Amino acid sequence: MANTKNVTKTPSGRIKYRGETFAGYNKPKRTPGAKKKSAVLAKKGSEIKLVRFGDSSMSIKKDQPKNRKSFRARHKCDTAKDKFSARYWSCKAW
């Protein structure tokens, strides 16, 4: 697990980690052209982890109540508590 020493701040206040820039910790961003739809630089205490989540070929239809309910039940979103898991971030997007 990496820690905050592996991160550099740009003059604009953004965070750079492994060649990618992020608006801040725990703030998801879209990743066009990548295998996954989104990425987030998750932080718990002084530990950080780059988490990628979401199928890039699928669209989110969270405005449809049946789809939203089915997704949240299938992924057990009520119990998703670990910020270092893709399930947590995917559920948060829904």
C-alpha positions, 0 to 999 in steps of 0.5 A: 500500500502506498502512502502520501509520500508517493504523491506530488502536488502540482502548482495548480493544487491538483494531485499527481500519482503514477503519471495521472492527475486528480482533483483531490483524494476521494474524488472520482474522475472519468478515464476516457479511452481506458479499460475502466470508466472511472478512477479515484485516488482513495485515501484512508489515514496516510495510506492511498490506493488508485482504484479503477471501477466501472465497465467502459462499454456500459452506461449508468441508468440510475434515473430508472428506479428498477435498474437502480434498485436491482444494481444496489441489491446485486452489489450489496451497496448497503454494506460497502464501507471500504474506500479501497474497493471498487464496489464502494465507489461504484455504489457511490456513483449509483 
